[in-house]
Amino acid sequence: MNESACPDTIQTSIHTALANQLNPTQVQQALALIEGAQRIALLAHQNPDGDCLGAALGFAEILRQIGKTCVPACTDPAPRSFTFLPGVETLQTTLGDEQFDLVIALDAGELSRYGALYTQHQAFLDQATILNIDHHVSSTGCGQVNIIEPIAASTTELLILFQEQTGLPLTRDAAICLLTGLITDTGSFQYSNTTTRTMLAGAAMVEAGASAEAIVKPIFRTHALAEMRFTAAAINNIQTSADGRIIWSYATDETLAATGVTADMDTNESSMLRDIEGVQVAAFFKSYGDPNVTRVSLRSNAPYDVAAICQRLGGGGHVRAAGATINQAMSEAIPLVIAAIEQEVQASDQRLSENSAS
């Protein structure tokens, strides 16, 4: 091994590379809010994923190390595949007495994305001091201080950069949570949002004691039999248009009952559909409980922008991964969304054709 690449030198290089990535003014403003607060609520958005859960639990762990009382909260419980996260048992579904000096809103830039936490505590949240940290291109910012950087692969990547830049203490438990967000939002560092900085941020968490294998296994490699039956049902329900370039499937309460899956299982069928050969845009529709509410998850390959589609539907997300909740029955929501996808694909194809001709 080359002596110039010894472990200590590599570690120093990693931390040096990560230390000054965020806007220093915003970092100082955020740090001032944190330093001036004692009791802090950390919000994860509704229908939680690995990024918002890892962000809320990991940042709460970091802030506890400097003496803060932290309450991570999410309107929905953590999906079963994330029960390994340190501190997941502290996740609350309410803000209780609302006695907080600061609210940190994570992985969403609009208060409505926090679901019942917002509707139940709207008067408090509308006047609360809020620090908003997010990486979605559709985010408008909901805080007095907003750290929003769409080029980041995950919100946890921004928190890793924040920790590096401020020198806040990092524990192994916090590193596990933060690495979870990186892994889930990059598909184990496979998606196009993975950058050199993302890999360095992951390396810093491994150095702090997090194990990628211990995170990947329960999320991506361990599947209950019921989940496999659910996937089979989703495949059976597949429909396509545009010569197979657009694909979709769906699940209802009847699907849950027939397969044994519960609504808290994170099945991620839209990504599975996108991976089918020839597919450019994939949609997965779910309607559980209320037949007049349909959730859709969209995934795409370049150059198709599903964030733009979901924004028009009242949702948001990333260019290649986005979602929305539609207050319509599935029979009405599916043709509405598919028509929007077909329009986006046609418009994108037209732009590509015009660019190639010019």
Residue pairs with C-beta under 8 A, 6 or more apart in sequence:
11 207
14 200
14 203
14 204
14 207
15 164
15 204
17 197
17 200
18 160
18 161
18 164
18 165
18 197
18 200
18 201
18 204
19 164
19 165
20 165
21 161
21 164
21 165
21 197
22 147
22 149
22 158
22 161
22 162
22 165
23 147
24 165
26 145
26 146
26 147
27 147
27 162
27 165
27 166
29 145
30 131
30 133
30 145
30 147
30 162
31 166
33 102
33 129
33 131
33 144
33 145
34 40
34 63
34 68
34 102
34 131
36 101
36 102
37 68
37 100
37 101
37 102
37 129
38 68
38 69
38 101
39 68
39 69
39 71
39 99
39 100
39 101
39 102
40 60
40 63
40 68
40 69
40 70
40 71
40 100
40 101
40 102
40 103
40 104
41 70
41 71
41 72
41 73
41 95
41 100
41 102
41 103
41 104
42 55
42 56
42 59
42 60
42 70
42 71
42 72
42 73
42 103
42 104
42 106
43 56
43 73
43 74
43 103
43 104
43 105
43 106
43 114
43 117
44 52
44 53
44 55
44 56
44 72
44 73
44 74
44 91
44 106
44 107
44 114
45 52
45 74
45 106
45 107
45 108
45 113
45 114
45 115
46 74
46 75
46 76
46 113
46 114
46 115
46 116
46 117
47 76
47 115
47 295
47 323
48 74
48 76
48 78
48 79
48 82
49 79
49 107
49 184
49 185
49 266
50 82
50 180
50 181
50 183
50 184
50 185
50 219
51 107
51 154
51 155
51 156
51 180
51 181
51 184
51 185
52 74
52 106
52 107
52 108
52 155
52 181
53 74
53 78
53 82
53 85
53 88
53 91
53 177
53 180
53 181
54 85
54 154
54 156
54 177
54 178
54 179
54 180
54 181
54 182
54 184
55 106
55 107
55 133
55 154
55 155
55 156
55 159
55 177
55 178
55 181
56 72
56 73
56 74
56 91
56 106
57 72
57 85
57 86
57 87
57 88
57 90
57 91
57 177
58 156
58 159
58 173
58 174
58 175
58 176
58 177
58 178
58 180
58 181
59 70
59 104
59 106
59 159
59 174
60 70
60 71
60 72
60 87
60 90
61 70
61 86
61 87
61 171
61 173
61 174
61 177
62 159
62 163
62 168
62 169
62 170
62 171
62 174
63 70
63 168
64 70
65 168
65 169
65 171
66 168
66 169
71 90
71 92
71 95
71 96
71 100
72 87
72 90
72 91
72 92
73 91
73 92
73 93
73 94
73 95
73 117
74 91
74 92
74 93
74 114
74 117
75 93
75 114
75 115
75 116
75 117
76 93
76 115
76 264
77 91
77 93
77 264
78 85
78 88
78 91
78 264
79 264
79 265
79 266
80 262
80 264
80 265
80 266
81 218
81 219
81 222
81 265
81 266
82 88
82 180
82 218
82 219
82 266
83 218
84 214
84 215
84 218
85 176
85 177
85 180
86 173
86 174
86 176
86 177
87 173
87 177
93 116
93 117
94 117
94 120
94 121
95 117
95 120
95 121
95 124
98 121
98 124
100 128
101 129
102 128
102 129
102 130
102 131
103 125
103 128
103 129
103 130
103 131
104 130
104 131
104 132
104 133
105 111
105 114
105 130
105 131
105 132
105 133
105 134
105 142
105 143
106 133
106 134
106 155
107 133
107 134
107 135
107 136
107 155
108 114
108 134
108 136
108 139
108 142
109 132
109 134
109 136
109 138
109 139
109 140
109 141
109 142
109 146
109 148
110 139
110 140
110 142
110 316
111 118
111 122
111 125
111 126
111 142
112 118
113 316
114 125
117 125
118 125
129 144
130 142
130 143
130 144
130 145
131 143
131 144
131 145
131 147
132 139
132 141
132 142
132 143
132 145
132 146
132 147
132 148
133 146
133 147
133 148
133 155
133 158
133 159
133 162
134 141
134 146
134 147
134 148
134 155
134 158
135 148
135 149
135 150
135 151
135 152
135 153
135 154
135 155
135 157
135 158
136 148
136 150
136 307
136 316
136 317
136 318
137 150
137 307
137 316
137 317
137 318
137 319
138 307
138 310
138 311
138 315
138 316
138 317
138 322
139 146
139 148
139 150
139 316
141 148
147 158
147 162
149 158
150 318
151 195
152 158
152 161
152 198
153 182
153 185
153 186
153 191
153 193
153 194
153 195
153 198
154 181
154 182
154 184
154 185
154 186
154 198
155 181
156 177
156 178
156 179
156 180
156 181
156 182
156 185
157 181
157 182
157 197
157 198
157 201
159 178
159 181
160 178
160 182
160 201
160 204
160 205
161 197
161 201
162 168
163 170
163 174
164 204
170 208
171 208
172 208
172 209
172 210
174 208
175 204
175 205
175 206
175 208
175 209
175 210
176 205
176 209
176 210
176 211
176 214
176 215
178 205
178 210
179 202
179 205
179 206
179 210
179 212
179 215
180 215
180 219
182 189
182 198
182 201
182 202
182 205
183 189
183 202
183 212
183 215
183 216
183 219
184 219
185 191
185 193
186 193
186 194
186 198
187 271
188 212
188 216
188 220
189 198
189 199
189 202
191 320
192 302
192 320
193 318
193 320
202 212
206 212
219 266
224 261
224 265
225 260
226 259
226 260
226 261
226 262
226 265
227 261
227 265
227 267
229 258
229 259
229 260
229 261
230 251
230 255
230 256
230 259
230 261
230 265
230 267
230 269
231 267
231 269
231 272
232 259
233 251
233 255
233 258
233 259
234 249
234 250
234 251
234 255
234 267
234 269
234 272
234 273
234 284
235 249
237 249
237 250
237 251
237 255
238 247
238 248
238 249
238 273
239 247
239 248
239 249
240 246
240 247
240 248
241 338
241 342
242 280
242 342
242 345
243 278
244 278
244 279
245 278
245 279
245 280
245 281
245 345
246 279
246 280
246 281
246 282
246 283
246 338
246 341
246 342
246 345
247 273
247 274
247 276
247 279
247 281
247 282
247 283
248 273
248 282
248 283
248 284
248 285
248 334
248 337
248 338
249 269
249 273
249 283
249 284
249 285
250 284
250 285
250 286
250 287
250 330
250 334
251 269
251 284
251 285
251 286
251 287
251 288
252 286
252 287
252 288
252 330
253 287
253 288
253 289
255 261
256 262
256 263
256 288
261 267
263 288
263 289
268 297
269 284
269 297
270 282
270 283
270 284
270 297
270 298
270 299
270 321
271 282
271 299
271 321
273 279
273 282
273 283
273 284
273 299
274 281
274 282
274 299
274 300
274 301
276 282
279 301
280 300
280 301
280 304
280 345
281 298
281 299
281 300
281 301
281 304
281 306
281 341
281 344
281 345
282 298
282 299
282 300
283 296
283 297
283 298
283 337
283 338
283 341
284 296
284 297
285 294
285 295
285 296
285 330
285 333
285 334
285 337
286 294
286 295
286 296
286 297
287 293
287 294
287 295
287 329
287 330
287 333
291 329
291 330
292 327
292 328
292 329
293 325
293 326
293 327
293 328
294 325
294 326
294 328
294 329
294 330
294 333
294 334
295 323
295 324
295 325
295 326
296 310
296 313
296 315
296 323
296 324
296 325
296 326
296 333
296 337
297 321
297 322
297 323
298 306
298 309
298 310
298 317
298 321
298 322
298 323
298 337
298 341
299 306
299 320
299 321
300 306
300 319
300 320
300 321
301 320
302 320
303 348
303 352
304 344
304 345
304 348
305 319
305 344
305 348
306 317
306 318
306 319
306 320
306 321
306 322
306 341
306 344
307 316
307 317
307 318
307 319
307 322
308 319
308 344
309 322
309 337
309 340
309 341
309 344
310 316
310 317
310 322
310 323
310 324
311 322
312 340
313 324
313 326
313 336
313 337
313 340
314 324
314 325
314 326
315 322
315 323
315 324
315 325
316 322
316 323
316 324
317 323
324 337
326 333
326 336
326 337
328 336
